[in-house]
Amino acid sequence: MIRLASGTAFALLGMLRKIVAGWVGASVLCACGPARSPQEIQVSYELRLQRLTDSATGALVRVSCANVAPGRPCGLLVDELLEGFPVEGKLVEYASKVCDEDAAEGMSAMCLDRFRVYFRTAVARRYPRADRKVIETYCEVNDGDCDLGSVASLRLWELLHLQSHNKGVAARYEVAAEAMADRNRREVEEAQAEEEAAQSRRHALGAALEGLGQGMSAAGQGLGGASRTPAALPSGGVTGAASVGCTSDYQCSFGFYCAKEQFASSGSCARAVNDLGTPTLAPPRLQSVGPGQAECVFTVGDCPIGFECVKNHCMKQ
């Protein structure tokens, strides 16, 4: 560990505290970026919008079943209800069958009322988004058109509900789609802002580490002496064996130091040992960031017994 003069030590300690505070803030604010990227949010929005569109399209009722996909609502109930009966007297024929009356005598008032209730219920069930008040207003203005006493009246009544229902479906879709688009815009803007903030935090942290390394390197130039952190080559002391390149301890495995010549920006990973040559689980050193610092010049006097000064570092023989 490097010994520092008191004023320099306090200055670097303050910088270290800022770095730690930056790390804590980054963990709370997610320095890695937003939980979802703007692109992921946009893809999710498009999928949800497509599901909403499919749902609204499937709720629309077509008057004709031509070119309509199977399972989609189409056609008029009145046509389905009276299918198979003669064109003339369709309603009378149907009501007679339902009410068990003589078709030749016409339809009784009781049977007609019964049919009207059934038909209104069926229409209301098929067109749930129809605006009843709008239809009732139309029927009040056009008296007689909605008495449901003829096939034409039944057809008009159902068409009014079909048109109103489809308008209701479209209106609800527009409101939901606009709300979904507004939410997507907000989420994308927030994600973009968070990405920028996370990038700024990473840059600030990198600049702080770089500044700390430079400050400690400069401080080390004025030292009268330094204690040593002996290290052994990963190969067991065989000079010239292949080793992992590095610029700081943070690029080496745990228990290894980045051994750099004095003022060098890069070096090789070497296992950290104590004065007896026993490997230690030494954590990365902050002072390893920046130019290399000389640990020794001569083997005798600068390194413990059994170590050799190799490239300004005490290495186990």
Buried (B, 14 or more C-beta within 10 A) or exposed (E): EBEBEEEBEEBBEEBBEBBEEBBEEBEEEEBEBBEBBBEBBBEEBEEBBEEBEEEBEEBBBBBEEEEEEEEEBBBBBBEEBBEEBEEEBBBBBBBBEEBEBEBEEEBBEEBBEBBBEEBEEBBEEBBEBBBEEBBEEBBEEEEEBBEBBEBEBBBBBBEBBBBBBBBBBBEBBEEBBEEBEEEBEEBBEEBBEBBEBBEEBBEBBEEBBEBBBEBBBEBBEEBEEBEBBBBBBBEEBEEEEEBBEBBBBEBBEEBBBBBBBBEBEEBBBBBBBEBEBEBEEBEBBBBBBBBBBBBBEEBEEBBBEEBBBBBBBBBBB
